[in-house]
Amino acid sequence: MDPLTLGMLFIGIPVVLLSIAAVVVGLYFLIRLATRGPARPVPPAAGSVWLVQHEESGRILGVLALAQEAHEFLEEAGRYYPAGVILYSVPVGYRFNHRTGFASYGPGAP
C-alpha cells in the first residue's frame, strides 16, 4: 500500500466518522430541546396596579389590576364622593402568586 492510502485509512476515516457523530449528537440535542416542555412555569410578570383615591382625604378607595376596571370603578366612586376621586398607576415592587410559587422583587422584576 502506498502512503496516501494508509493516510486515508488512519486519518480520513476517523475524521469522517467524528464529523457524522457530531452531526448526529447535534441533531439529537436540537430535537430534545424542541420537544420538551419548559423546565418550569414562567413567573408572573410584575407590573403595576391602579389606585383610586379620594382626593380630599387621601383615602385609597380601590386597588385594581387592569386600567379598564380602574376607570369603571373611578366613575362609580365619583358618584359617592363629590369632592372628587383621582386615579393613578403605581409600579409593583413585590408580587407573589400562590399558584406557581414564584415571587418577583423590585419595580423592574419580570
Secondary structure, 3 states (H helix, E strand, C coil): CCHHHHHHHHHHHHHHHHHHHHHHHHHHHHHHHHHCCCCCCCCCCCCEEEEEEECCCCCEEEEECCHHHHHHHHHHHHHHCCCCEEEEEEECCEEEECCCCEEEECCCCC
